[in-house]
Amino acid sequence: MTIEQAQIKVDEWINTTGIRYFNELTNTAMLMEEVGEVARIMARQYGEQSFKASDKDVNLADEMADVLFVLICLANQTGINLTEALQKNLEKKTIRDADRHANNEKLK
């Protein structure tokens, strides 16, 4: 699935199953909540925190998909084409960081 196809599919789902989009502020809060759930798993799976018994069924991929879903909702609501935005962002990073990381002693 391309990013464009994902934006279309999410929009179709929202307008049928979801009835309508939550407002942008609600979706921003939901995005922060979903990112927090990813952070919780990362801290336990790759960091120093341990899982609780209630965490036994966590699924990192599913939580990342939740983040992507809400981000796509926000993009759709605000008229952002994520394919174009990502392409422009990568171009900006390529120009800005052309030598930056190669010259970073911390990365060697």
Sine and cosine of phi, psi and omega as CSV:
sin_phi,cos_phi,sin_psi,cos_psi,sin_omega,cos_omega
0.00,0.00,0.77,-0.64,0.07,-1.00
-0.98,0.18,0.21,-0.98,0.05,-1.00
-0.89,0.46,-0.66,0.75,0.02,-1.00
-0.87,0.49,-0.70,0.71,0.03,-1.00
-0.89,0.45,-0.62,0.79,0.03,-1.00
-0.90,0.44,-0.66,0.75,0.02,-1.00
-0.89,0.46,-0.65,0.76,0.03,-1.00
-0.92,0.39,-0.72,0.69,-0.04,-1.00
-0.89,0.45,-0.68,0.73,0.03,-1.00
-0.90,0.44,-0.68,0.73,0.02,-1.00
-0.88,0.48,-0.68,0.73,0.04,-1.00
-0.88,0.47,-0.69,0.72,-0.01,-1.00
-0.90,0.45,-0.71,0.70,-0.01,-1.00
-0.86,0.51,-0.69,0.72,-0.09,-1.00
-0.99,0.17,-0.07,1.00,0.08,-1.00
-0.89,-0.45,-0.97,0.25,-0.04,-1.00
-0.92,0.39,-0.68,0.74,-0.05,-1.00
-0.99,0.13,-0.15,0.99,-0.02,-1.00
0.96,0.29,-0.83,0.55,0.04,-1.00
-0.36,-0.93,0.23,-0.97,0.07,-1.00
-0.95,0.31,0.61,-0.79,0.26,-0.97
-0.92,0.38,0.35,-0.94,0.01,-1.00
-0.92,0.39,0.25,-0.97,-0.12,-0.99
-0.87,0.49,-0.62,0.79,0.00,-1.00
-0.92,0.39,-0.68,0.74,0.05,-1.00
-0.88,0.48,-0.71,0.71,0.00,-1.00
-0.92,0.40,-0.54,0.84,0.07,-1.00
-0.90,0.43,-0.69,0.72,0.05,-1.00
-0.89,0.45,-0.64,0.77,0.03,-1.00
-0.91,0.42,-0.60,0.80,0.04,-1.00
-0.89,0.46,-0.69,0.72,0.03,-1.00
-0.89,0.46,-0.63,0.77,0.03,-1.00
-0.89,0.46,-0.71,0.71,-0.02,-1.00
-0.92,0.38,-0.63,0.77,0.06,-1.00
-0.89,0.46,-0.62,0.78,0.06,-1.00
-0.88,0.48,-0.61,0.80,0.03,-1.00
-0.92,0.39,-0.61,0.79,0.08,-1.00
-0.90,0.43,-0.70,0.72,0.00,-1.00
-0.88,0.48,-0.63,0.78,0.01,-1.00
-0.87,0.49,-0.72,0.69,0.01,-1.00
-0.91,0.42,-0.70,0.72,-0.02,-1.00
-0.87,0.49,-0.66,0.75,-0.01,-1.00
-0.90,0.44,-0.50,0.87,-0.03,-1.00
-1.00,-0.01,-0.63,0.78,-0.06,-1.00
-0.99,0.16,-0.60,0.80,-0.07,-1.00
-0.89,-0.45,-0.23,0.97,0.00,-1.00
-0.98,-0.19,-0.38,-0.93,-0.12,-0.99
-0.99,-0.12,-0.11,0.99,0.04,-1.00
-0.98,0.20,0.42,-0.91,0.02,-1.00
-0.96,-0.28,0.42,-0.91,0.04,-1.00
-0.96,0.28,0.56,-0.83,0.15,-0.99
-1.00,-0.04,0.24,-0.97,0.02,-1.00
-0.85,0.53,-0.57,0.82,-0.01,-1.00
-0.95,0.30,-0.18,0.98,-0.01,-1.00
-1.00,-0.07,0.05,1.00,-0.17,-0.99
-0.89,0.46,-0.42,0.91,-0.05,-1.00
-0.97,-0.24,0.32,0.95,-0.02,-1.00
-0.92,0.38,0.49,-0.87,-0.05,-1.00
-0.68,-0.73,0.97,-0.26,-0.06,-1.00
-0.86,0.51,-0.69,0.72,-0.01,-1.00
-0.87,0.49,-0.67,0.74,0.00,-1.00
-0.91,0.42,-0.65,0.76,0.01,-1.00
-0.92,0.39,-0.62,0.78,0.07,-1.00
-0.90,0.44,-0.61,0.79,0.06,-1.00
-0.90,0.43,-0.60,0.80,0.08,-1.00
-0.88,0.48,-0.68,0.74,0.04,-1.00
-0.87,0.50,-0.74,0.67,-0.02,-1.00
-0.88,0.47,-0.67,0.74,0.00,-1.00
-0.86,0.52,-0.76,0.64,-0.04,-1.00
-0.93,0.37,-0.61,0.79,0.06,-1.00
-0.88,0.48,-0.66,0.75,0.05,-1.00
-0.90,0.43,-0.65,0.76,0.06,-1.00
-0.84,0.55,-0.75,0.67,-0.01,-1.00
-0.89,0.46,-0.65,0.76,0.05,-1.00
-0.89,0.46,-0.71,0.70,0.02,-1.00
-0.87,0.49,-0.69,0.72,-0.04,-1.00
-0.91,0.41,-0.53,0.85,-0.08,-1.00
-0.98,-0.19,0.12,0.99,0.08,-1.00
0.96,0.29,0.47,0.88,-0.01,-1.00
-0.99,-0.12,0.80,-0.60,0.11,-0.99
-1.00,0.07,0.96,-0.29,-0.09,-1.00
-0.92,0.40,-0.49,0.87,0.05,-1.00
-0.89,0.46,-0.77,0.64,0.01,-1.00
-0.90,0.44,-0.67,0.74,-0.02,-1.00
-0.88,0.48,-0.69,0.73,-0.01,-1.00
-0.92,0.38,-0.67,0.75,0.03,-1.00
-0.86,0.50,-0.73,0.69,0.01,-1.00
-0.90,0.43,-0.63,0.78,-0.01,-1.00
-0.91,0.42,-0.67,0.75,0.03,-1.00
-0.92,0.40,-0.62,0.79,0.07,-1.00
-0.88,0.47,-0.71,0.70,0.01,-1.00
-0.86,0.50,-0.73,0.69,-0.01,-1.00
-0.90,0.43,-0.62,0.78,-0.01,-1.00
-0.89,0.45,-0.68,0.73,0.03,-1.00
-0.94,0.35,-0.76,0.65,-0.07,-1.00
-0.90,0.44,-0.62,0.79,-0.14,-0.99
-0.95,-0.31,0.37,0.93,-0.07,-1.00
-0.78,0.63,-0.69,0.72,-0.01,-1.00
-0.91,-0.42,-0.19,0.98,-0.15,-0.99
-0.83,0.56,-0.78,0.62,-0.08,-1.00
-0.97,0.24,-0.56,0.83,0.04,-1.00
-0.90,0.44,-0.48,0.88,-0.03,-1.00
-0.99,-0.12,0.11,0.99,-0.04,-1.00
-1.00,0.05,0.94,-0.34,0.00,-1.00
-0.87,0.50,-0.48,0.88,-0.01,-1.00
-0.92,0.38,-0.35,0.94,-0.03,-1.00
-1.00,-0.09,-0.01,1.00,-0.04,-1.00
-0.99,-0.10,0.00,0.00,0.00,0.00
